[in-house]
């Protein structure tokens, strides 16, 4: 038996992010290249998304208006959500893209960036918080399919993770490091 928990709103529902004090930044100004697209994970994705949705070239760099979450730390269980929610509106107003490196968290500011790592391994991923959740008991973060795949938890479904909030400077440095890591992985395959 498997359980799928997700956070994205069905198409056509009122955008819950309107008037939300936490969504103070325009999402278009906080996207950045490597956490928004994960090229090597896209081969495993269904063909329902367009290539434009998953294009690394369409991603933007972090600007100075990105939300700072540098002092945040949390340990708990992560889960992921994917195709059932692909294309639906998130709490930030963006459309959920299962090929983007994003996540849902109950309290972190929308538009902030965090590093999610698996304590038992050296695997980590930087994701943008663009949704609310998870709503499943005992979970602290819901990752996109691409983020879950980077951590190797797409088959297990859940895993214990550490969540480290990133300042704007840390997010920029992590973006560069993650882009190098993705490039090295794609060149070795």
N, C-alpha and C positions, 0 to 999 in steps of 0.2 A: 504494500500500500504506500502510495506517495502522497504528500500534501504540497500543494502549490499555494503559497501566500504571496500576495502582491500589493502594491501600493498605488499604482497608476489608476486614474479615474477613467471610467468608460467614456468614449467620445460623446459629445453633446451635453455632458453634465456641466453645471456651473463651475467655473474655475474657482476652486477653494482658496487659491493663493491671492485673490483680489482682497485688498485691505489687510493682508497678513503683515504684521509688523516685522516679521523675520525676513520677508522677501523685499529688501530695500535696494537691491542691486538689479540692474537689467541683466538678465541671463545671457544675452548676446555678448556682453562685454566681459564675461567671466569664463568663457570657454577657452580651452587651450589644447594644443595639438595632441599629445600622446594620451592624456586621460580621456579625451573625447572619442578617440577611435583606436581600435585594436585590430590592426590588419590581419595578423595570423589567426585570430579567433574567427574572423569573418568567413573563412572557408567552411567552417562547421555550421554556420547559420543558415536558416531556411532562406529561400530566395524571395521572401515576401517584402523585404526592404529594398529600396532602390540603392544603387551604388552611391548616389549623392548623399544619402543618409549616413553612409559609413565612410565617407571620403576623408582621408587625413588632410587633404588640401583645403577642405572647407572649414577646418577647425581654426580657432583663433588663439592667440597667445593670451596669457593672463595679463590683465592691465592693473594699474594701481588702485582701481576701485574694487578689486576682488575682496571678498569677505575674509577677515582674519579669524582663524580658529586655533591659533598657535598654542594655547594653553590647555587644550582639551586632550584627555586621555581616558580610555575605557577599554575594558576587556570583557568579552562575552561571546555569544554564539552568532555567527553570520549565516544567512541563507541567501538565496538568489531568486530572481524572477526574470522571465524571458518572454517567449513568443505569445503567450496569452495576453500580455500587456503591451506588446510592441505597437507603437503608434498612438497610444492613449495619452491623454494629458496628465502631466505630473503636477504636484503641488506648486512648482515654480512656474507653471504655464508652458514649459517645454513639452515636446512630444517625447515619450519614452522610446529610446532607441536601444534595443538589447545589445547592439554592437558597440555602443559607447561605454566608456568607463565612468559610470555614474552609480549612485547609491541612494537609498532612502534611510533616513534616520529620524527619530522622534523629536529631537531637540536641537540638533546642530543647525546653525543658520543656513538657509537655502543659498546656494552659490559659494559655500565654503568648500575647501579641499581637505581631504584626510588621506593618510597613508594607512592602509589596512594590511596587516601582516599575519602570517600563521606562525605562532610561537615555536612549533615543532620543526619548522623548516626555514629556509632563507627566502621564501617567496613573499613578495609584497606587491601592492598595486596602489597607485594614487587615483582616487575617484573624486568626482564633484558631487556634492550633495544637492540633488534637485527634486527630491520627493520626501514624503512623510511615511513613516512606518519603521520597522515592520510591525504588523499587528498580531503575529503569531507569538504565543507565550514563550518566554525564555530566549528570544532573539533580540539582538541590539542593533543590527544593521541588515538591510536587504541590498544585495549587490546586483548589478546588471549581469546578464549572462557572460559578457566579455570579461568583466572583472572576476567573476567566479572561475572562469576558464583560466585566467592568468594565475590564479591561486591554486588551481587544480582541484576545486571543490564542486565542479559541475556534475560529477557523478555521485559524490557523497551527499550532496544537497546542503549540508551544514558543516561548520567547523568552528572551533574555538579560534578567535582572532583578537589581536590588539588593534585598537584604533587610536591613531595619533593625529590630532589636529595640526594643520599647517598654517603658518603665516604666509603672507604673499611672497616673501623672499624664499621661504622654504618650498612653497609650491612651485615657484619658477625653477629652483634648483632640482627638485624632484622630477619636474617635467623633462628637463634636459637629460637627467640620468635615466629615466624611464624610456625616453625616445632612443637613447643609445642602446639600452637593453633590448628593446623591441627590434631595432635594426640588426643587432648582433644575432638575435634569435632567428630572424627571417633570412639572414645570409647563411646561417648554418643549416637551414632546412632544405 
